[in-house]
Amino acid sequence: MLTLSGRYDWVFQNTVDTTGAATQQNDQAFTGRVGLNYLLAPGLVPYASYATTFAPQPGTDASGRAFRPATGDQIEAGVKYLIPGTNIQAGFAGFNIVQSSVLRTDPNNIAFQIATGSVQSRGFEMEAIANFAPGTNLTLAYTHLDLLYLRQTSFAGQVLDGNYLSGIPGDTFTGFLTYLFPPSSALSGLTLGGGVRFSANSYANDENTVRNPTVTLFDALVAYDFAAIDPKYKGFRAQVNANNIFDRNYFTCQAGFCYRGAPATVIGSLIYRW
């Protein structure tokens, strides 16, 4: 199947600074996408696509000039596979994205930003979703990413071309397993789940001289479907999500600034779907 799409954007916006001075910003661009996928065999679908992007960036730099829009080109190719006779599906995708006029802190005035230079994102993603038995679901995902400066300088004027952007891990992995107790069980309607998130080390500065440590976090889920009590409650669900359940204390540094990671967090919700 061949897919073609295109759009033309006109964006008009005004930015007013603290003195009351207004800067007008008028941006326009055509962007498009072409994609092709083919059913090669039962459950096996390879695909490829090419797209251009355009994103207006509201605001002004230290001189009061409006930011240039960010533009980009993206190439992606991959394959999706549903194993016949099973509830197991997997996907693989490789990508290459080049983006220009990226916003970053102004090296000459850190209170402002500038739209300058270009970056390249290249890598691949893998994902698998499996239902091994009634009520048992497993999701696995792995991403490898090289996010590089193609044209940029540091605060000290050092050329960063070919360096990795700081604070972005090159490898990440997530896994999550859930189990729904069967209707015949005394715990019918109850779902328990747990998972892990891993981020490999990343550079702590754009000069690539210092690294952030690796981080492994654990999450959990408890949910209950009230339809197990009485069918008239169909659609009502209570759920508790807990992230970083062991309250790991960690920091990530990026471009000279360090940020504390989210501590142990528990979020409860009552959901109704109809």
Protein Blocks (a to p, Z undefined) as FASTA:
>chain_A
ZZddddddddddddddfkopacddddddddddddddddfbghiacdddddddddddeddd
fkopacddddddddddddddddehiacdcdddddddddehiacddfklmkbccdedjddd
ddddddddddfbghiacdddddddddddfbdcdfkopafehiacehiafbdcdddddddd
dfkbmkgoiacdddddddddddfbfnopaccdddddddddddddfklmpmklgoiacddd
dehklopacdddeehiacddddddddddddddZZ
